[in-house]
Amino acid sequence: MKSIEEIEILIVEDNPMDAELALRALKEKNLSNNIHIAADGEEALEFIFATGRYTDRKNTKLPKVILLDLKLPKVDGLEVLQELKKNTETQHIPVVILTSSSQESDVIKSYKLGANSYIIKPVDFDKFMQSVGDLGLYWLLLNKPPVE
């Protein structure tokens, strides 16, 4: 992995197995050089806003995409999403909800708060790997973000 100043993908995932599978899927698509994993919502916000344990990080280089689980300890994914989208410096970052929750209320809340996509984690290993790899390809290579 590269310096935490050059992160392209931020994965916010409290399940170490799911985080490892996501890393593996991105590696298979050659997209794994600039990834950081935050194990909970609090860490994700500290990383993005360069506070707490990440005060030494310059927050001028923001992730190109955030893969965000909803059911997180400390600060849940919806709160993370809300903080990102209400801040003018981070509101443009694409946030893909990648969660096991299929509750319609979670889908609705996520989109109301500004999520760019909502993906229910496939239970099947191969489908999970394919989904995460495709997400990485789309958001890093195909998507055209606004120029800041």
SERO-4910 file (N, C-alpha, C, O; in steps of 0.05 Angstrom, whole numbers):
BEGIN
 pado doro    nc1    nc2    nc3   cac1   cac2   cac3    cc1    cc2    cc3    oc1    oc2    oc3
  Met    A     17    -24      0      0      0      0     18     25      0     40     24      9
  Lys    A      7     47    -10     21     72    -12     15     89     13      1     80     31
  Ser    A     26    112     13     22    131     34     -8    137     39    -23    136     20
  Ile    A    -15    142     63    -43    148     68    -51    175     57    -74    183     58
  Glu    A    -32    190     45    -38    215     31    -50    210      4    -63    227     -8
  Glu    A    -46    186     -7    -53    180    -35    -76    160    -38    -78    147    -59
  Ile    A    -92    157    -18   -114    137    -18   -134    144    -40   -144    166    -42
  Glu    A   -141    123    -56   -162    126    -76   -188    113    -67   -209    123    -73
  Ile    A   -186     91    -52   -209     77    -43   -208     75    -12   -188     66     -1
  Leu    A   -229     84      1   -231     80     30   -253     60     34   -276     64     26
  Ile    A   -246     37     46   -265     17     53   -272     20     83   -254     19    100
  Val    A   -297     23     89   -306     26    117   -321      0    123   -345     -2    116
  Glu    A   -308    -18    137   -319    -45    141   -309    -56    168   -285    -57    173
  Asp    A   -328    -64    185   -320    -74    211   -315   -104    211   -304   -115    230
  Asn    A   -324   -118    191   -319   -147    189   -293   -152    174   -291   -147    150
  Pro    A   -273   -162    189   -246   -166    176   -247   -185    152   -232   -181    133
  Met    A   -265   -205    152   -267   -223    130   -277   -209    105   -267   -212     83
  Asp    A   -298   -192    108   -309   -177     85   -288   -157     75   -286   -153     51
  Ala    A   -274   -144     94   -253   -125     85   -231   -139     69   -222   -129     49
  Glu    A   -223   -163     78   -203   -178     64   -213   -187     37   -198   -186     17
  Leu    A   -238   -196     35   -249   -204      9   -250   -180    -10   -244   -183    -34
  Ala    A   -257   -157      0   -258   -133    -17   -230   -126    -27   -227   -120    -51
  Leu    A   -211   -127     -9   -183   -122    -18   -174   -142    -40   -162   -135    -59
  Arg    A   -181   -167    -35   -174   -188    -54   -187   -183    -82   -174   -186   -103
  Ala    A   -212   -176    -81   -227   -170   -106   -214   -147   -121   -212   -147   -146
  Leu    A   -207   -126   -107   -195   -103   -119   -167   -109   -130   -158    -99   -151
  Lys    A   -153   -126   -115   -126   -134   -124   -128   -150   -150   -111   -146   -168
  Glu    A   -148   -167   -153   -152   -182   -177   -156   -164   -201   -151   -171   -224
  Lys    A   -167   -140   -197   -172   -120   -218   -149   -100   -220   -151    -79   -234
  Asn    A   -127   -105   -205   -104    -87   -204   -111    -59   -194   -102    -39   -204
  Leu    A   -128    -58   -173   -137    -33   -162   -131    -31   -132   -144    -17   -117
  Ser    A   -111    -46   -123   -106    -48    -94    -83    -32    -83    -76    -35    -60
  Asn    A    -71    -15    -99    -48      0    -89    -54     22    -70    -38     28    -52
  Asn    A    -77     35    -73    -83     58    -57   -109     55    -41   -128     70    -45
  Ile    A   -109     36    -23   -133     29     -8   -127     32     22   -105     25     32
  His    A   -146     43     36   -145     44     65   -170     32     77   -192     36     66
  Ile    A   -168     17     98   -191      5    111   -195     18    138   -176     19    154
  Ala    A   -219     28    143   -227     38    169   -246     17    181   -264      8    168
  Ala    A   -241      9    206   -255    -12    218   -282     -3    231   -297    -20    240
  Asp    A   -287     22    232   -312     32    243   -317     61    233   -299     73    220
  Gly    A   -341     71    238   -348     97    228   -331    120    240   -325    139    227
  Glu    A   -325    117    266   -308    137    279   -281    140    265   -272    162    259
  Glu    A   -268    117    259   -242    117    246   -245    129    218   -227    144    209
  Ala    A   -266    123    204   -271    133    177   -272    164    177   -259    177    161
  Leu    A   -287    175    196   -289    204    198   -262    217    206   -255    238    195
  Glu    A   -248    204    224   -222    214    232   -203    214    208   -188    233    204
  Phe    A   -204    193    192   -186    191    169   -193    213    148   -176    227    139
  Ile    A   -218    215    141   -227    234    121   -221    263    129   -211    279    113
  Phe    A   -227    270    154   -224    297    163   -197    303    177   -193    324    188
  Ala    A   -179    283    177   -152    286    189   -154    295    218   -141    315    226
  Thr    A   -169    280    234   -171    286    262   -164    261    278   -158    240    266
  Gly    A   -165    263    304   -160    239    321   -133    226    314   -112    238    314
  Arg    A   -135    200    309   -110    185    303    -97    192    276    -76    182    270
  Tyr    A   -111    208    260   -101    216    234    -94    246    232    -95    257    210
  Thr    A    -88    258    254    -82    287    253    -57    294    237    -55    316    227
  Asp    A    -39    275    233    -15    279    217    -21    277    187     -4    285    171
  Arg    A    -44    266    180    -50    263    152    -60    290    140    -76    304    152
  Lys    A    -50    296    117    -60    320    103    -86    311     89    -86    292     74
  Asn    A   -108    325     94   -133    317     82   -139    331     56   -162    333     47
  Thr    A   -118    340     42   -121    352     16   -126    331     -6   -139    337    -26
  Lys    A   -116    307     -2   -120    285    -20   -142    267     -9   -136    249      8
  Leu    A   -166    271    -18   -189    255     -8   -192    230    -25   -184    230    -48
  Pro    A   -205    210    -15   -210    185    -31   -227    192    -55   -243    210    -55
  Lys    A   -223    176    -76   -239    179   -100   -266    165    -97   -285    172   -111
  Val    A   -267    145    -80   -292    131    -74   -291    119    -46   -269    112    -37
  Ile    A   -314    118    -33   -315    105     -7   -336     83     -9   -358     87    -17
  Leu    A   -327     59      0   -345     36      2   -352     34     31   -335     29     48
  Leu    A   -377     39     37   -386     43     65   -406     22     74   -428     19     62
  Asp    A   -400      7     95   -419    -11    107   -437      7    125   -429     28    133
  Leu    A   -461     -3    130   -480     13    146   -478      5    176   -478     23    193
  Lys    A   -477    -20    181   -478    -30    209   -450    -30    221   -436    -50    220
  Leu    A   -442     -7    232   -415     -4    242   -415      3    271   -434     15    281
  Pro    A   -394     -5    286   -392      4    314   -384     33    316   -374     45    297
  Lys    A   -388     45    339   -381     72    346   -398     93    331   -414    107    344
  Val    A   -395     95    305   -411    114    289   -421     97    266   -405     86    251
  Asp    A   -448     96    262   -458     79    241   -455     92    213   -449    115    211
  Gly    A   -458     76    193   -453     84    166   -471    107    157   -461    125    142
  Leu    A   -496    108    166   -513    131    158   -503    157    170   -505    178    157
  Glu    A   -492    156    194   -481    180    206   -456    189    191   -452    213    187
  Val    A   -439    170    183   -416    176    167   -424    190    141   -413    210    133
  Leu    A   -443    178    127   -453    188    102   -464    217    106   -458    234     90
  Gln    A   -479    221    127   -490    248    132   -468    268    136   -470    290    125
  Glu    A   -447    261    151   -425    280    156   -410    286    130   -403    309    125
  Leu    A   -406    266    113   -392    270     88   -408    289     69   -397    307     57
  Lys    A   -434    284     68   -450    299     48   -457    327     57   -465    343     40
  Lys    A   -455    333     83   -461    360     92   -436    378     91   -439    402     95
  Asn    A   -413    366     87   -388    382     86   -381    388     57   -380    370     40
  Thr    A   -377    413     51   -372    422     23   -346    410     11   -344    407    -13
  Glu    A   -327    403     28   -302    392     18   -304    362     12   -288    352     -4
  Thr    A   -323    349     23   -326    320     19   -351    311      6   -354    287     -1
  Gln    A   -370    329      2   -396    321     -9   -395    310    -37   -413    296    -45
  His    A   -374    316    -52   -371    305    -80   -360    277    -81   -361    265   -102
  Ile    A   -349    267    -59   -337    240    -59   -359    219    -63   -378    219    -48
  Pro    A   -357    203    -84   -378    182    -87   -377    162    -63   -356    153    -55
  Val    A   -400    157    -52   -403    138    -30   -421    116    -39   -444    120    -46
  Val    A   -410     92    -39   -424     68    -47   -430     52    -21   -412     44     -7
  Ile    A   -456     49    -15   -463     33      8   -460      4      0   -472     -5    -19
  Leu    A   -444    -10     15   -439    -39     10   -445    -53     36   -428    -53     55
  Thr    A   -468    -64     38   -478    -74     64   -494    -99     60   -502   -107     38
  Ser    A   -499   -113     82   -515   -137     82   -545   -130     87   -562   -147     84
  Ser    A   -550   -105     94   -578    -96    100   -594    -93     74   -587    -78     56
  Ser    A   -616   -107     73   -635   -104     51   -660    -90     60   -680    -89     45
  Gln    A   -659    -78     83   -683    -64     94   -688    -39     76   -671    -23     71
  Glu    A   -713    -37     67   -720    -15     50   -715     12     63   -709     32     50
  Ser    A   -719     13     90   -714     39    104   -685     47    102   -679     71    100
  Asp    A   -666     28    103   -638     34    100   -632     44     72   -616     63     68
  Val    A   -644     32     52   -641     41     24   -650     70     21   -636     87     10
  Ile    A   -674     75     30   -686    102     28   -670    123     42   -664    144     31
  Lys    A   -662    117     68   -646    136     83   -619    141     69   -610    164     68
  Ser    A   -607    120     59   -581    123     46   -582    142     22   -566    160     19
  Tyr    A   -602    138      5   -605    156    -18   -613    184    -10   -604    204    -22
  Lys    A   -630    187     10   -638    214     20   -614    229     30   -613    254     28
  Leu    A   -595    214     42   -571    227     53   -549    232     32   -529    244     38
  Gly    A   -554    222      7   -535    228    -14   -518    205    -24   -498    209    -38
  Ala    A   -524    180    -16   -509    157    -26   -510    157    -57   -530    164    -69
  Asn    A   -488    149    -69   -487    147    -99   -497    120   -109   -505    118   -132
  Ser    A   -495    100    -92   -504     73    -99   -509     57    -74   -498     63    -53
  Tyr    A   -526     37    -76   -532     19    -54   -530     -9    -64   -546    -18    -80
  Ile    A   -510    -24    -53   -505    -51    -62   -508    -70    -38   -496    -65    -17
  Ile    A   -525    -90    -40   -527   -110    -19   -506   -131    -24   -504   -142    -46
  Lys    A   -490   -136     -4   -467   -155     -7   -478   -182    -15   -494   -194     -1
  Pro    A   -468   -192    -37   -476   -220    -44   -465   -240    -24   -442   -237    -15
  Val    A   -480   -260    -17   -471   -280      1   -451   -299    -12   -433   -308      0
  Asp    A   -456   -304    -38   -438   -321    -54   -411   -308    -57   -409   -285    -65
  Phe    A   -390   -323    -51   -362   -313    -52   -355   -302    -80   -345   -280    -82
  Asp    A   -360   -317   -101   -354   -308   -128   -369   -283   -136   -358   -264   -148
  Lys    A   -394   -281   -128   -410   -257   -135   -401   -233   -119   -400   -211   -129
  Phe    A   -393   -238    -94   -382   -216    -78   -356   -205    -91   -353   -181    -94
  Met    A   -339   -223    -98   -313   -215   -111   -319   -200   -137   -306   -179   -142
  Gln    A   -337   -210   -153   -343   -196   -178   -355   -168   -173   -348   -149   -187
  Ser    A   -373   -167   -154   -387   -141   -148   -367   -120   -139   -367    -97   -149
  Val    A   -349   -127   -121   -330   -107   -110   -310   -100   -132   -303    -76   -135
  Gly    A   -301   -119   -147   -282   -113   -169   -295    -94   -190   -282    -75   -199
  Asp    A   -320    -99   -197   -334    -82   -216   -338    -54   -204   -336    -34   -219
  Leu    A   -344    -52   -179   -347    -26   -166   -321    -10   -168   -322     14   -176
  Gly    A   -299    -23   -162   -273     -9   -164   -268      1   -192   -259     23   -196
  Leu    A   -272    -17   -212   -267     -9   -240   -285     15   -248   -275     34   -260
  Tyr    A   -310     13   -241   -328     35   -248   -321     62   -236   -317     81   -250
  Trp    A   -318     62   -209   -314     87   -196   -286     99   -200   -283    123   -199
  Leu    A   -266     82   -204   -239     93   -208   -232     98   -238   -217    117   -244
  Leu    A   -243     82   -256   -234     84   -284   -256     95   -303   -249    110   -321
  Leu    A   -281     88   -298   -302     97   -317   -316    122   -308   -323    139   -326
  Asn    A   -321    126   -283   -335    149   -273   -319    175   -277   -295    175   -273
  Lys    A   -332    196   -285   -319    222   -289   -328    240   -267   -351    250   -267
  Pro    A   -311    245   -247   -318    262   -225   -315    292   -233   -301    298   -252
  Pro    A   -327    310   -217   -323    338   -223   -295    347   -217   -282    336   -199
  Val    A   -284    365   -232   -257    376   -227   -259    397   -206   -275    416   -208
  Glu    A   -244    394   -185   -244    414   -163   -226    436   -169   -223    455   -153
***
